[in-house]
Amino acid sequence: MPAAVRRLELTPSERRAAARTNAALGVMPRLKTDGWRLQAGQWANGAFGGAAQAVTAAWLRRRGVRVETLCISSPDGDVTLRILHPPGPSRGVVLDMHGGGWVVGSAGLNDHLNADLAAEAGLAVVSVDYRLLSETRGVLLQHAIADCAAAGRWLIDHAAARFGTTDVFICGQSAGAHLAALTTMALRDEGRLGAVRGCVLVYGVYDLSGTPSVRAAGRDALILNGPTLAADLRRLLPDRDEAGRRRPDVSPLHASMRGLPPALFIAGDLDPLRDDSLLMADAWSAAARSELIEIPLAPHGFIHFGGPVARRALKEISGWLDRNVSG
């Protein structure tokens, strides 16, 4: 059975707001995952990440959300978690993986997305500061995958004691959705998936060999550099050919879908990665309830840009999580 697909209907004012945002994005440089970008991403995180987290921590405290930073051990090094505790008892726990093309971003930079989940929905949020790819430091995609899997194991083992609930959700955006899908499959293969109530996967990357919309992306793509997008994905795994990039250890679209929990997928009409979500939602539906919400006039990364369309999408995500909490 294919995924249940629903197209979000925008009001005229929402369409006008989206058009203004897209016009501004149209004159901005596009993102590329090349060697320069890898090093620039590390610098940007070091320069701005700490300051941003300090500002949002104060804002979260005013909303009754307590921020905790925790380092957990994994087989190949510590992993840092940023935990947002709701004002009252936790109804469930969200394991969150941020986006940023595997080379930029941090758990703290997702605070503005996760604040309402903690402050209003009563969900604790555990965000993973996984290792970012770096040519100079020798950090590979497999390291980011391993960090997120380690965070997933830790949360499954400690959710009841630390948060008073065993309802766990695994969520991610863009590259983080790729890592969230792989983490879910790793937990399933280890027999640890029983507590996971569902996944929310927002404009993710699920086939590193490139889906049709990735290969067809042109110069009019927003945010991502369309003409080089397929080549950018190839650079993530320089030691693999196309068949190797399709292997299920890195491309969840080609993995077994058995035993997976329900999932919500979000895809933007203007996103060159939209086929990843369409194909993954259909594949996922072979194993579990799978829902896909298509967002008109939405480019890649749109929920980070604010505005009414982003707020509508975040409300859909919060509502889906609320409906799937057991208590």
C-alpha positions in Angstrom: 0.0 0.0 0.0 1.4 3.4 -0.9 1.9 6.2 1.7 -1.0 8.4 2.6 -0.2 11.6 0.8 -1.7 15.0 1.8 -1.0 18.3 0.2 -1.1 21.3 2.5 -3.5 23.9 1.2 -2.1 27.4 1.6 -4.1 30.6 2.0 -3.5 33.5 -0.4 -1.6 35.4 2.3 0.6 32.3 3.0 1.4 32.0 -0.7 2.4 35.7 -0.8 4.6 35.2 2.2 6.2 32.1 0.7 6.8 33.9 -2.6 8.6 36.8 -0.8 10.8 34.3 1.1 11.7 32.5 -2.1 12.5 35.7 -3.9 15.0 36.6 -1.2 16.5 33.1 -1.3 16.8 33.3 -5.1 19.6 35.9 -4.8 21.5 34.1 -2.1 24.5 31.8 -2.8 23.7 28.1 -3.0 25.2 25.5 -0.7 27.7 23.0 -2.0 29.3 20.1 -0.2 32.9 20.5 -1.5 36.2 20.6 0.3 36.0 24.4 0.9 32.6 24.0 2.4 33.7 21.3 4.8 36.3 23.5 6.3 34.2 26.7 6.3 31.4 24.7 8.0 33.7 23.8 10.9 34.8 27.4 11.3 31.2 28.7 11.3 30.2 26.2 14.0 33.1 27.1 16.2 32.6 30.9 15.8 28.9 31.1 16.2 27.5 27.8 17.7 28.4 28.6 21.3 27.0 32.1 21.2 23.7 31.0 19.6 23.3 28.2 22.2 23.8 30.7 25.1 21.2 33.1 23.7 18.6 30.4 23.1 19.2 28.8 26.5 18.2 32.0 28.2 15.1 32.3 26.0 14.2 28.6 26.8 14.5 29.3 30.5 11.9 32.0 30.2 9.5 29.5 28.7 10.2 27.0 31.6 12.4 24.7 29.6 15.6 23.5 31.3 18.6 22.8 29.1 21.1 20.0 30.0 24.3 19.0 28.2 25.4 15.4 28.6 28.3 13.4 27.2 27.7 9.7 26.6 30.3 7.1 25.8 30.3 5.2 22.5 32.7 2.6 21.1 34.8 5.2 19.3 34.5 8.3 21.4 32.1 10.5 23.4 28.9 11.9 21.9 27.4 15.2 23.2 23.6 15.5 23.7 21.7 18.7 24.2 18.5 17.9 26.2 15.5 20.2 26.5 13.4 19.3 29.5 9.7 20.4 29.5 8.3 22.4 32.4 6.4 19.4 33.7 6.6 15.7 33.4 7.7 14.4 30.0 4.9 12.8 28.0 7.5 11.4 25.6 11.1 11.9 24.3 12.2 13.1 20.9 15.6 12.1 19.6 16.5 14.9 17.2 19.2 15.0 14.5 19.9 18.4 13.0 20.5 19.2 9.3 23.3 21.0 7.6 24.6 18.7 4.9 26.6 16.6 7.4 29.1 19.5 7.6 27.5 22.4 9.4 24.9 22.9 12.2 24.6 21.9 15.8 22.0 20.6 18.3 21.6 24.1 19.8 20.8 25.6 16.4 17.6 23.5 16.4 16.3 25.0 19.7 13.9 27.3 17.8 12.3 24.2 16.2 12.2 22.2 19.4 11.1 24.8 21.9 7.4 24.3 21.4 7.7 20.6 21.6 9.2 21.0 25.1 7.3 24.1 26.4 3.9 23.3 25.0 3.7 19.7 23.9 5.4 18.4 27.1 8.0 16.4 25.2 11.7 16.2 26.2 14.0 16.7 23.2 17.4 15.0 23.0 19.4 16.6 20.2 22.6 14.9 19.0 25.8 16.9 18.4 27.2 14.2 16.0 30.6 14.6 14.5 30.6 16.9 11.4 32.5 15.7 8.3 35.9 17.3 8.1 38.7 16.6 5.6 41.3 18.0 7.9 40.2 16.0 11.0 39.5 12.8 9.1 35.8 12.7 10.1 33.8 10.5 7.7 30.1 10.0 7.1 30.3 6.7 9.0 31.4 8.6 12.2 28.2 10.8 12.1 26.1 7.6 11.5 27.8 5.9 14.5 27.3 8.9 16.8 23.6 9.0 16.1 23.2 5.2 16.6 25.0 5.5 19.9 22.6 8.3 21.0 19.7 6.1 20.0 20.9 3.2 22.1 21.5 5.4 25.1 18.0 6.9 24.9 16.3 3.5 24.6 18.2 2.3 27.6 17.7 5.4 29.8 14.4 6.9 28.7 12.3 5.5 31.6 14.8 6.4 34.3 15.7 9.8 33.1 12.5 11.0 31.6 9.8 8.9 33.2 8.5 7.7 29.9 9.2 4.9 27.4 7.6 6.7 24.4 10.5 7.6 22.1 10.3 9.4 18.7 13.2 9.7 16.3 13.2 12.8 14.2 15.5 14.7 11.8 15.7 17.3 9.1 17.7 17.0 5.8 21.0 15.3 6.6 19.5 14.7 10.0 16.6 12.8 8.6 19.1 10.6 6.8 20.8 9.9 10.1 17.5 9.4 11.9 16.3 6.8 9.4 19.6 4.9 9.6 19.4 5.1 13.5 15.9 3.7 13.5 17.0 0.8 11.3 20.1 0.1 13.4 17.9 0.0 16.6 15.6 -2.4 14.8 18.4 -4.7 13.7 19.6 -4.8 17.4 16.1 -5.6 18.7 15.8 -2.2 20.5 12.9 -0.7 18.6 10.1 -1.6 20.9 9.9 1.7 22.7 10.0 3.8 19.5 6.5 5.2 18.7 7.3 6.8 15.4 9.6 8.9 13.2 9.3 12.4 11.8 11.6 12.8 8.7 11.7 16.2 7.2 13.0 16.8 3.6 15.6 14.1 4.1 18.2 12.4 1.9 17.6 8.7 1.6 19.6 7.6 -1.5 23.2 8.9 -1.7 23.4 7.7 -5.4 20.9 10.5 -6.2 17.1 10.2 -6.8 15.6 11.5 -10.1 14.8 15.0 -8.7 18.4 15.3 -7.5 19.8 14.3 -10.9 17.5 16.7 -12.7 18.1 19.7 -10.4 19.0 22.9 -12.2 20.2 26.4 -11.6 16.8 27.5 -10.4 17.0 25.3 -7.3 16.9 27.3 -4.1 19.3 26.8 -1.2 21.1 23.8 -2.7 23.2 24.1 -5.8 21.2 22.1 -8.3 23.8 21.5 -11.0 26.3 20.0 -8.6 24.0 18.3 -6.1 24.6 14.8 -7.4 28.3 15.4 -7.4 28.1 16.8 -3.9 26.5 13.5 -2.7 29.3 11.5 -4.4 31.9 13.5 -2.4 30.5 12.1 0.8 31.7 8.6 0.0 34.7 9.1 -2.4 35.8 5.4 -2.0 32.5 4.1 -3.3 31.0 3.8 -6.8 27.3 4.3 -7.5 26.3 0.9 -6.4 28.3 1.3 -3.2 26.5 4.6 -2.5 23.2 2.7 -2.7 24.1 0.2 -0.1 21.7 0.1 2.9 24.4 1.1 5.4 24.4 4.6 3.9 21.2 4.8 1.8 18.2 3.9 3.9 15.9 3.9 0.8 17.6 0.6 -0.2 17.4 -1.0 3.2 14.8 -3.5 4.5 11.7 -1.8 5.8 10.6 -4.7 8.0 9.6 -3.9 11.6 9.7 -0.1 11.3 7.4 2.2 13.4 4.9 4.7 11.9 6.4 7.7 10.1 5.6 11.2 9.0 7.5 12.6 6.0 7.5 16.3 5.1 8.5 17.4 1.5 8.6 20.8 -0.2 7.4 21.2 -3.8 10.5 23.3 -4.7 13.1 21.0 -3.0 15.4 19.1 -5.4 15.4 16.3 -2.7 11.6 15.9 -2.9 11.8 12.5 -4.7 13.8 11.2 -1.7 10.8 11.8 0.6 8.2 10.5 -2.0 10.1 7.3 -2.6 11.0 6.7 1.0 7.5 7.3 2.2 6.2 4.7 -0.3 8.9 2.2 0.6 8.3 2.7 4.4 4.6 2.0 3.9 5.3 -1.6 3.1 6.1 -2.1 6.8 4.2 0.5 8.7 1.8 3.4 8.5 3.5 6.1 6.5 2.2 9.6 5.9 3.6 12.3 3.6 2.7 15.9 3.7 3.6 17.9 0.6 4.2 21.6 1.2 3.6 24.0 -1.8 6.2 26.7 -2.6 8.5 25.2 0.0 12.3 24.9 -0.8 14.8 22.8 1.0 15.2 23.9 4.6 12.1 26.0 4.7 11.1 25.3 8.3 14.3 27.2 9.4 13.2 30.4 7.5 10.2 31.2 9.6 6.9 32.6 8.3 3.4 31.1 8.1 4.3 28.1 5.9 7.0 27.0 8.4 4.6 27.5 11.3 2.0 25.4 9.5 4.5 22.5 9.0 5.7 22.7 12.6 2.1 22.5 13.8 1.5 19.4 11.6 4.6 17.8 13.2 3.6 18.6 16.7 0.1 17.3 16.1 1.4 14.1 14.6 3.6 13.5 17.7 0.8 14.3 20.0 -1.5 11.8 18.4 1.1 9.1 18.6 2.1 9.5 22.3 0.6 6.5 24.1 -0.3 8.4 27.3 
